[in-house]
């Protein structure tokens, strides 16, 4: 059962990451990844191209990116 909800907001045309949001008991385990990409101005393709450990909460970024970029 998933106890954390994550959201990623980006501009599709550029695709610039505009923000990340996480709610739930384990949100602090994943929010820092989005914060780091935002801080360094990384594009959302970072999540697509990055290798995340499986199974982890961090892989939710990759799933969200792939879903958003279609």
Helices and strands as residue ranges (DSSP letters): E 4-11, E 16-24, G 27-29, H 31-39, H 45-49, H 59-69
